[in-house]
Each structure stands twice: as C-alpha cells, then as structure tokens.
Amino acid sequence: MARVIWRYTLTKHEEKLWQQEELRGWRKAMEGFVEDEAREQGCTKYAIYRRDATLIVKDAVTPLPDTVEAGA
C-alpha cells in the first residue's frame, strides 16, 4: 500500500488565525478538517503548510471508531 500524504496549505487569512495563541481550539478544528479530507481521499497521512511552504503539522490519519446505533 502506497503512503499518500494529503497536503493542505493555509490561506492568508487562515495563517493569521493560526498564529493567534488564543485560537488553539480553531487550530484543532482546522487540523480535524484536514484529517477528515485526507481520510475521505484515502490518504494515510496529512500535512498542513504555511503559504511559504513551511511545515506546521504532519500526522497520521486515524481510523474513525465504528458507530453502533442503540437498539439496532
């Protein structure tokens, strides 16, 4: 199986938000969004870059837990 990495480059606005320390929750949400996109595309890893191509985050895509409906 090939190791495919989903690469995401922040927009100018996203990069400004990423730099604000008080927006840690936004960063985690953005990272979750990129991971979801990677998962949907069948990638095994994801990476987030600044606009100048500096790597910010690189991690493995984690499988989603199986959801079981109650009473089914």
C-alpha positions as CSV (number, residue, x, y, z in Angstrom):
1,M,0.0,0.0,0.0
2,A,1.4,3.4,-1.0
3,R,1.8,6.1,1.6
4,V,-0.2,9.0,0.3
5,I,0.0,12.3,2.2
6,W,-2.8,14.9,1.9
7,R,-1.1,18.3,1.7
8,Y,-3.0,21.4,2.8
9,T,-1.7,25.0,2.5
10,L,-3.3,27.6,4.7
11,T,-4.8,30.6,3.1
12,K,-3.5,34.1,4.1
13,H,-6.5,34.5,6.5
14,E,-6.1,31.0,8.0
15,E,-2.4,31.6,8.6
16,K,-3.2,34.8,10.6
17,L,-5.7,32.9,12.7
18,W,-3.2,30.0,13.2
19,Q,-0.7,32.4,14.6
20,Q,-3.0,33.7,17.4
21,E,-2.3,31.8,20.6
22,E,-5.8,32.2,21.9
23,L,-7.3,30.3,19.0
24,R,-5.9,26.9,19.9
25,G,-9.5,25.4,19.5
26,W,-9.6,26.8,16.0
27,R,-6.3,25.2,15.2
28,K,-7.5,21.8,16.4
29,A,-10.7,22.2,14.4
30,M,-8.7,23.1,11.3
31,E,-6.4,20.1,11.8
32,G,-9.5,17.9,12.2
33,F,-10.9,19.3,8.9
34,V,-7.7,18.5,7.1
35,E,-7.5,15.0,8.6
36,D,-11.2,14.3,7.5
37,E,-10.3,15.4,4.0
38,A,-7.3,13.1,3.9
39,R,-9.4,10.2,5.2
40,E,-12.0,10.8,2.5
41,Q,-9.4,10.8,-0.2
42,G,-7.9,7.5,1.1
43,C,-4.6,9.1,2.4
44,T,-2.6,7.6,5.3
45,K,-1.1,10.9,6.5
46,Y,-1.8,14.6,6.3
47,A,0.4,17.7,6.4
48,I,-0.5,21.4,6.9
49,Y,1.8,24.1,5.5
50,R,2.2,27.8,5.7
51,R,2.0,29.8,2.5
52,D,5.8,29.9,2.4
53,A,5.9,26.1,2.3
54,T,6.9,25.7,6.0
55,L,5.5,22.6,7.5
56,I,3.3,23.3,10.5
57,V,1.7,19.9,11.3
58,K,2.2,16.4,10.0
59,D,0.4,13.4,11.4
60,A,-1.2,10.0,10.5
61,V,-4.8,9.7,9.7
62,T,-6.6,7.8,12.4
63,P,-9.5,5.5,11.6
64,L,-12.9,6.5,12.8
65,P,-14.4,4.3,15.5
66,D,-17.3,2.1,14.4
67,T,-20.6,3.7,15.3
68,V,-23.3,1.3,16.5
69,E,-26.8,2.6,16.9
70,A,-28.6,1.8,20.1
71,G,-31.4,-0.7,19.8
72,A,-30.3,-1.9,16.4
